[in-house]
């Protein structure tokens, strides 16, 4: 996806590639760094503006891009339209299972060792999963995160809960859905039209739940010294973390999912 964004942009900057890919600039910087290490992308001074660094595909990057044809979304949509509603739900559950198996090693690598966890607890540092909601970045406690699955329309149900927006079937289980933008009082994110929207499956106070977000930025470590109380409070907001290059609002899952 990033290689296509670089190729399509002429001589794009990191910011324009991040916008095209629908990810945070910090995430794009880390991923582009990996592409540079593999010799797929290089940065060079832009013609006409020596202060600006532009991204270019290397010959190796162009060969890599040529071997990965872009997804034909029109053909995929046409093929999926032949499935019944039950078949579509079954396919989604099976893809969730495959996705979980693929990301399990990465999640295990992110899990802190007991000694590291004890050190973080003593220092007040917090491991976060940073997500995007209503144009801003929010931090979820990583130890409460089970997995991330692609967004799809949840099943609507009738409820009097202040936050329940439906239920999400995942491998035979039903996860109550909380749309974070609305729960926090922001204008609703148009998740159904987004390619980056996702559900973050978390351990809630009364069992597992699914948090609907506009995008997942990735894991981060918030130093305890840089965490301050929230300004003005707000439901589910437990503090503000200074990550060095940006501020992230910390969320309290128990309060978010309490009626």
C-alpha positions as CSV (number, residue, x, y, z in Angstrom):
1,X,0.0,0.0,0.0
2,X,2.8,2.4,0.8
3,X,4.7,1.5,-2.3
4,X,1.6,2.3,-4.4
5,X,1.2,5.6,-2.5
6,X,4.8,6.6,-3.2
7,X,4.5,5.6,-6.9
8,X,1.2,7.4,-7.4
9,X,2.4,10.7,-5.8
10,X,5.1,11.7,-8.2
11,X,7.6,12.8,-5.6
12,X,5.4,12.8,-2.4
13,X,6.5,13.8,1.1
14,X,6.0,11.6,4.1
15,X,2.9,13.6,5.0
16,X,1.2,13.0,1.7
17,X,2.0,9.3,1.7
18,X,0.6,9.0,5.2
19,X,-2.6,10.8,4.2
20,X,-2.9,8.6,1.1
21,X,-2.5,5.4,3.2
22,X,-4.9,6.7,5.9
23,X,-2.3,6.3,8.7
24,X,-0.6,8.6,11.2
25,X,2.5,10.3,10.1
26,X,4.5,8.7,12.9
27,X,3.4,5.3,11.7
28,X,4.2,6.1,8.1
29,X,7.7,7.3,9.2
30,X,8.4,4.0,10.9
31,X,7.1,1.9,8.0
32,X,8.9,4.0,5.3
33,X,12.1,3.5,7.4
34,X,11.7,-0.2,7.0
35,X,11.2,0.1,3.3
36,X,14.4,2.1,3.1
37,X,16.3,-0.6,5.0
38,X,15.1,-3.1,2.5
39,X,16.2,-0.9,-0.4
40,X,12.7,-0.3,-1.7
41,X,12.4,3.4,-1.1
42,X,14.8,6.4,-0.9
43,X,14.5,10.0,0.2
44,X,16.0,12.8,-1.8
45,X,15.8,16.6,-2.0
46,X,12.7,17.7,-4.0
47,X,13.4,19.5,-7.2
48,X,12.7,23.2,-6.8
49,X,12.6,23.1,-3.0
50,X,15.8,21.7,-1.5
51,X,14.3,22.0,2.0
52,X,11.7,19.3,1.3
53,X,12.5,15.6,1.3
54,X,10.6,13.6,-1.4
55,X,10.1,9.8,-1.5
56,X,11.1,7.8,-4.6
57,X,10.9,4.1,-5.4
58,X,14.2,2.4,-6.1
59,X,14.5,0.0,-9.0
60,X,14.0,-2.8,-6.5
61,X,10.9,-1.0,-5.1
62,X,9.4,-0.7,-8.6
63,X,10.0,-4.5,-9.2
64,X,8.4,-5.3,-5.9
65,X,5.4,-3.2,-6.7
66,X,5.0,-4.8,-10.1
67,X,4.8,-8.2,-8.6
68,X,1.9,-7.3,-6.3
69,X,-1.1,-6.3,-8.4
70,X,-3.5,-4.0,-6.6
71,X,-6.8,-5.4,-5.3
72,X,-9.6,-5.1,-7.8
73,X,-12.3,-3.9,-5.3
74,X,-15.0,-3.9,-8.0
75,X,-14.4,-7.6,-8.8
76,X,-14.2,-8.5,-5.1
77,X,-17.4,-6.7,-4.4
78,X,-19.1,-8.5,-7.3
79,X,-17.9,-11.8,-6.0
80,X,-19.0,-11.1,-2.4
81,X,-22.4,-10.1,-3.6
82,X,-23.0,-13.7,-4.6
83,X,-22.9,-14.8,-1.0
84,X,-25.9,-15.1,1.2
85,X,-26.0,-13.1,4.5
86,X,-25.2,-16.3,6.5
87,X,-22.3,-17.1,4.1
88,X,-20.9,-13.6,4.5
89,X,-21.0,-13.8,8.3
90,X,-19.3,-17.3,8.2
91,X,-16.6,-15.9,5.8
92,X,-16.0,-12.9,8.1
93,X,-15.6,-15.2,11.2
94,X,-13.2,-17.5,9.3
95,X,-11.1,-14.5,8.2
96,X,-11.1,-13.2,11.8
97,X,-9.7,-16.6,12.9
98,X,-7.0,-16.5,10.2
99,X,-6.1,-12.9,11.1
100,X,-5.8,-13.8,14.8
101,X,-3.4,-16.7,14.0
102,X,-1.3,-14.3,11.9
103,X,-1.0,-11.6,14.5
104,X,-0.6,-13.8,17.5
105,X,3.2,-14.0,17.3
106,X,3.4,-10.2,17.0
107,X,1.1,-9.7,20.0
108,X,3.2,-12.2,22.0
109,X,6.3,-10.3,21.1
110,X,4.7,-7.1,22.4
111,X,3.7,-8.6,25.7
112,X,6.2,-7.5,28.4
113,X,8.2,-9.9,30.4
114,X,7.3,-10.1,34.1
115,X,10.4,-8.1,35.1
116,X,9.7,-5.4,32.5
117,X,6.0,-5.2,33.6
118,X,7.1,-4.8,37.3
119,X,9.6,-2.1,36.2
120,X,6.8,-0.3,34.3
121,X,4.5,-0.5,37.2
122,X,7.0,0.9,39.6
123,X,7.9,3.8,37.2
124,X,4.3,4.5,36.3
125,X,5.0,3.9,32.6
126,X,2.0,2.6,30.6
127,X,1.9,0.4,27.5
128,X,-0.7,1.6,25.1
129,X,-2.5,0.8,21.9
130,X,-2.9,4.2,20.1
131,X,-6.1,4.6,18.0
132,X,-7.6,7.4,16.0
133,X,-11.1,8.7,16.9
134,X,-12.7,11.8,15.5
135,X,-9.4,13.1,14.1
136,X,-7.5,12.7,17.4
137,X,-5.3,10.0,19.0
138,X,-6.4,8.1,22.0
139,X,-4.5,5.5,24.1
140,X,-6.0,2.2,25.3
141,X,-4.3,0.1,28.0
142,X,-2.5,-2.6,26.0
143,X,-3.0,-5.2,28.7
144,X,-6.7,-4.9,28.2
145,X,-6.5,-5.4,24.4
146,X,-7.3,-8.9,23.0
147,X,-6.9,-8.3,19.3
148,X,-7.8,-6.0,16.4
149,X,-10.3,-7.0,13.6
150,X,-11.4,-5.2,10.5
151,X,-14.5,-3.1,10.7
152,X,-17.8,-4.4,9.4
153,X,-21.3,-3.3,10.2
154,X,-22.4,-4.7,13.6
155,X,-25.8,-6.3,14.2
156,X,-28.3,-3.7,15.5
157,X,-30.1,-4.6,18.7
158,X,-32.7,-2.7,20.9
159,X,-31.1,-1.6,24.2
160,X,-31.3,1.1,26.8
161,X,-27.5,1.1,27.3
162,X,-25.8,4.5,26.9
163,X,-23.0,3.1,24.8
164,X,-24.2,-0.2,23.2
165,X,-24.3,0.3,19.4
166,X,-25.0,-3.3,18.5
167,X,-23.1,-6.6,18.7
168,X,-20.3,-8.0,16.6
169,X,-20.0,-11.8,15.9
170,X,-16.4,-13.0,16.1
171,X,-15.8,-16.8,15.9
172,X,-19.2,-17.7,17.3
173,X,-19.1,-15.1,20.2
174,X,-21.1,-11.9,20.3
175,X,-19.1,-8.8,21.4
176,X,-21.1,-5.7,22.5
177,X,-20.0,-2.7,20.3
178,X,-19.1,0.7,21.6
179,X,-18.5,3.4,18.9
180,X,-15.8,5.5,20.7
181,X,-16.5,8.8,18.9
182,X,-20.1,8.9,19.9
183,X,-19.4,7.6,23.4
184,X,-16.9,10.4,24.0
185,X,-19.3,13.1,22.7
186,X,-17.6,13.7,19.3
187,X,-19.2,13.9,15.9
188,X,-19.7,10.3,14.6
189,X,-16.8,8.8,12.5
190,X,-18.1,7.6,9.2
191,X,-16.6,4.1,9.7
192,X,-18.6,2.3,7.0
193,X,-16.9,4.4,4.3
194,X,-13.4,4.1,5.8
195,X,-10.7,1.6,4.7
196,X,-8.8,2.0,8.0
197,X,-11.7,1.6,10.5
198,X,-11.4,-1.3,12.9
199,X,-12.7,-3.0,16.0
200,X,-10.4,-3.2,19.0
201,X,-11.5,-6.2,21.1
202,X,-10.9,-5.5,24.8
203,X,-11.6,-7.0,28.2
204,X,-14.4,-4.9,29.7
205,X,-15.7,-4.7,33.3
206,X,-18.4,-7.2,32.5
207,X,-16.7,-9.3,29.8
208,X,-15.2,-8.7,26.3
209,X,-16.4,-5.8,24.2
210,X,-15.6,-4.3,20.8
211,X,-14.5,-0.6,20.5
212,X,-15.1,0.9,17.0
213,X,-12.3,3.3,15.9
214,X,-11.4,5.2,12.8
215,X,-7.9,3.6,12.6
216,X,-5.3,1.8,14.7
217,X,-2.0,3.6,14.9
218,X,0.0,1.0,16.9
219,X,1.5,0.3,20.3
220,X,3.4,2.9,22.3
221,X,5.0,3.3,25.7
222,X,3.9,6.3,27.7
223,X,6.5,7.4,30.3
224,X,5.0,7.8,33.7
225,X,6.7,11.2,34.1
226,X,4.8,12.5,31.1
227,X,1.3,11.4,32.2
228,X,-0.9,14.2,33.7
229,X,-4.5,14.4,34.9
230,X,-7.1,15.2,32.2
231,X,-8.0,18.8,31.5
232,X,-11.7,19.3,32.2
233,X,-12.4,15.6,32.7
234,X,-14.8,13.8,30.5
235,X,-16.4,10.4,30.5
236,X,-13.8,7.6,30.2
237,X,-10.8,10.0,30.1
238,X,-8.1,9.1,32.7
239,X,-5.2,11.4,31.7
240,X,-3.0,12.8,29.0
241,X,0.3,11.2,28.0
242,X,3.2,13.0,26.4
243,X,4.8,10.6,23.9
244,X,7.5,13.2,23.0
245,X,6.2,14.0,19.5
246,X,2.6,14.2,20.3
247,X,0.0,14.1,23.1
248,X,-2.4,11.2,23.5
249,X,-5.6,11.1,25.6
250,X,-5.7,8.1,27.9
251,X,-9.0,6.1,28.2
252,X,-10.4,4.2,31.1
253,X,-12.1,1.2,29.6
254,X,-14.1,0.4,32.7
255,X,-15.7,3.8,32.8
256,X,-16.3,3.9,29.1
257,X,-18.3,0.6,29.2
258,X,-20.2,1.3,32.4
259,X,-23.9,2.2,32.2
